[in-house]
Amino acid sequence: MEDFNIITGVVIPYTNLAIFLILGNKFLKKPIVNAIAARKTDYVKLLEVANQSKAEAEAKHKELSDRLAQLDSEMESIKTNIVDQANKEADKLIEDAKRLASHIKTEASRIASSEVELARKEIQDEIIESVHSEVVNQVTSRVTEASHDSIFEKQLQLVKNIGEES
């Protein structure tokens, strides 16, 4: 350590450091403080924007939650209305079916009565025809020519008497 010079080894470097710090403080303090202040202002603005966005998001979330709850109740209301409408429609269809069944029964009864009356008429006609044929057969078999002439004479006499009275 013989060649060690205190001035060049200690004082000058520390003096340079002190001068550098003083000059740096004088010239760089304002820009650094301004940069830090600007960053702080930017961070505060970003924080305010973030808080505002958070508040908006929470409000939107609350609004959507409320709407979702309303949708659930509205869906229940719609389901109830649909069930009520379906029941009313089913009741209407049942009522229409009852009316149609009643109409069909009435028409079937009317047609059956008509068919019975037609069958009764046909049976009466058949009976009359059968009785007529039987009477004609019996009269033909019992009436001889002489009795025929006698009946004819009686009927002729009856017609003459009627003609003279008028």
C-alpha positions as CSV (number, residue, x, y, z in Angstrom):
1,M,0.0,0.0,0.0
2,E,2.7,2.3,-0.6
3,D,1.5,3.9,-3.6
4,F,-1.9,4.6,-2.3
5,N,-3.0,8.1,-2.6
6,I,-5.9,9.0,-0.4
7,I,-7.0,11.9,-2.6
8,T,-7.1,10.0,-5.8
9,G,-8.2,6.8,-4.1
10,V,-10.9,8.0,-1.8
11,V,-11.7,11.8,-2.0
12,I,-12.0,12.1,-5.7
13,P,-14.3,9.2,-6.2
14,Y,-16.5,10.1,-3.3
15,T,-16.5,13.7,-4.4
16,N,-17.5,12.7,-7.9
17,L,-20.2,10.6,-6.4
18,A,-21.4,13.5,-4.3
19,I,-21.4,15.9,-7.3
20,F,-23.2,13.3,-9.4
21,L,-25.8,12.9,-6.7
22,I,-26.2,16.6,-6.2
23,L,-26.4,17.3,-10.0
24,G,-28.7,14.2,-10.5
25,N,-30.9,15.5,-7.6
26,K,-31.0,19.0,-9.2
27,F,-31.7,17.9,-12.8
28,L,-33.4,14.6,-12.4
29,K,-35.5,15.1,-9.3
30,K,-38.3,17.0,-11.1
31,P,-38.6,14.7,-14.1
32,I,-38.5,11.6,-11.8
33,V,-41.1,13.2,-9.4
34,N,-43.2,14.2,-12.4
35,A,-42.9,10.8,-13.9
36,I,-43.8,9.2,-10.5
37,A,-46.7,11.6,-10.1
38,A,-47.9,11.0,-13.6
39,R,-47.7,7.2,-13.0
40,K,-49.5,7.7,-9.7
41,T,-52.2,9.8,-11.5
42,D,-52.5,7.1,-14.2
43,Y,-52.8,4.4,-11.5
44,V,-55.4,6.4,-9.6
45,K,-57.3,7.0,-12.9
46,L,-57.0,3.3,-13.7
47,L,-58.2,2.4,-10.2
48,E,-61.2,4.8,-10.5
49,V,-62.0,3.3,-13.9
50,A,-61.6,-0.2,-12.5
51,N,-63.8,0.7,-9.5
52,Q,-66.4,2.3,-11.8
53,S,-66.3,-0.8,-14.1
54,K,-66.7,-3.0,-11.1
55,A,-69.7,-1.0,-9.9
56,E,-71.2,-1.2,-13.4
57,A,-70.6,-4.9,-13.6
58,E,-72.1,-5.4,-10.1
59,A,-75.1,-3.3,-11.1
60,K,-75.5,-5.3,-14.4
61,H,-75.1,-8.6,-12.5
62,K,-77.8,-7.5,-10.0
63,E,-80.1,-6.5,-12.9
64,L,-79.5,-9.8,-14.7
65,S,-80.1,-11.7,-11.5
66,D,-83.3,-9.9,-10.9
67,R,-84.4,-10.5,-14.5
68,L,-83.5,-14.2,-14.1
69,A,-85.6,-14.4,-11.0
70,Q,-88.4,-12.7,-13.0
71,L,-88.0,-15.1,-15.8
72,D,-88.4,-18.0,-13.4
73,S,-91.7,-16.6,-12.1
74,E,-92.8,-15.7,-15.6
75,M,-92.0,-19.2,-16.8
76,E,-94.2,-20.6,-14.0
77,S,-96.9,-18.2,-14.9
78,I,-96.7,-19.2,-18.6
79,K,-96.8,-22.9,-17.6
80,T,-99.8,-22.3,-15.4
81,N,-101.5,-20.4,-18.3
82,I,-100.7,-23.2,-20.8
83,V,-102.1,-25.8,-18.4
84,D,-105.2,-23.8,-17.9
85,Q,-105.7,-23.3,-21.6
86,A,-105.1,-27.0,-22.2
87,N,-107.7,-27.9,-19.6
88,K,-110.2,-25.4,-21.1
89,E,-109.5,-26.8,-24.6
90,A,-109.9,-30.4,-23.3
91,D,-113.2,-29.4,-21.6
92,K,-114.4,-27.8,-24.9
93,L,-113.4,-30.9,-26.9
94,I,-115.2,-33.1,-24.4
95,E,-118.3,-30.9,-24.5
96,D,-118.2,-31.0,-28.4
97,A,-117.8,-34.7,-28.3
98,K,-120.8,-35.1,-26.0
99,R,-122.9,-32.8,-28.3
100,L,-121.8,-34.8,-31.3
101,A,-122.6,-38.1,-29.5
102,S,-126.0,-36.8,-28.5
103,H,-126.7,-35.7,-32.1
104,I,-125.6,-39.1,-33.4
105,K,-127.8,-40.8,-30.9
106,T,-130.8,-38.6,-32.0
107,E,-130.1,-39.2,-35.6
108,A,-129.6,-43.0,-35.1
109,S,-132.9,-43.1,-33.1
110,R,-134.7,-41.2,-35.9
111,I,-133.2,-43.4,-38.6
112,A,-134.1,-46.5,-36.5
113,S,-137.7,-45.3,-36.1
114,S,-137.9,-44.6,-39.8
115,E,-136.5,-48.1,-40.6
116,V,-138.9,-49.7,-38.1
117,E,-141.9,-47.8,-39.7
118,L,-140.8,-48.8,-43.2
119,A,-140.4,-52.4,-42.1
120,R,-143.8,-52.3,-40.4
121,K,-145.3,-50.9,-43.6
122,E,-143.6,-53.6,-45.7
123,I,-144.8,-56.3,-43.3
124,Q,-148.3,-54.9,-43.4
125,D,-148.2,-54.9,-47.2
126,E,-146.9,-58.5,-47.2
127,I,-149.7,-59.5,-44.7
128,I,-152.4,-57.8,-46.8
129,E,-151.0,-59.3,-50.0
130,S,-150.9,-62.7,-48.3
131,V,-154.4,-62.4,-46.9
132,H,-155.6,-61.1,-50.2
133,S,-154.1,-64.1,-52.0
134,E,-155.5,-66.5,-49.5
135,V,-159.0,-64.9,-49.7
136,V,-158.8,-65.0,-53.5
137,N,-157.8,-68.6,-53.4
138,Q,-160.5,-69.6,-50.9
139,V,-163.1,-67.6,-52.7
140,T,-162.0,-69.1,-56.0
141,S,-162.1,-72.6,-54.6
142,R,-165.6,-72.1,-52.9
143,V,-167.4,-70.1,-55.5
144,T,-168.8,-72.1,-58.3
145,E,-170.1,-70.8,-61.6
146,A,-173.7,-70.9,-60.3
147,S,-172.9,-69.1,-57.1
148,H,-170.9,-66.6,-59.1
149,D,-173.9,-65.9,-61.4
150,S,-176.1,-65.5,-58.3
151,I,-173.8,-63.0,-56.6
152,F,-173.5,-61.1,-59.9
153,E,-177.3,-60.9,-60.2
154,K,-177.6,-59.7,-56.6
155,Q,-175.0,-57.0,-57.1
156,L,-176.6,-55.9,-60.4
157,Q,-180.0,-55.6,-58.7
158,L,-178.4,-53.6,-55.9
159,V,-176.9,-51.2,-58.4
160,K,-180.3,-50.8,-60.2
161,N,-182.0,-50.0,-56.9
162,I,-179.5,-47.4,-56.1
163,G,-179.9,-45.9,-59.6
164,E,-183.7,-45.7,-59.2
165,E,-183.6,-44.1,-55.8
166,S,-181.4,-41.3,-57.0
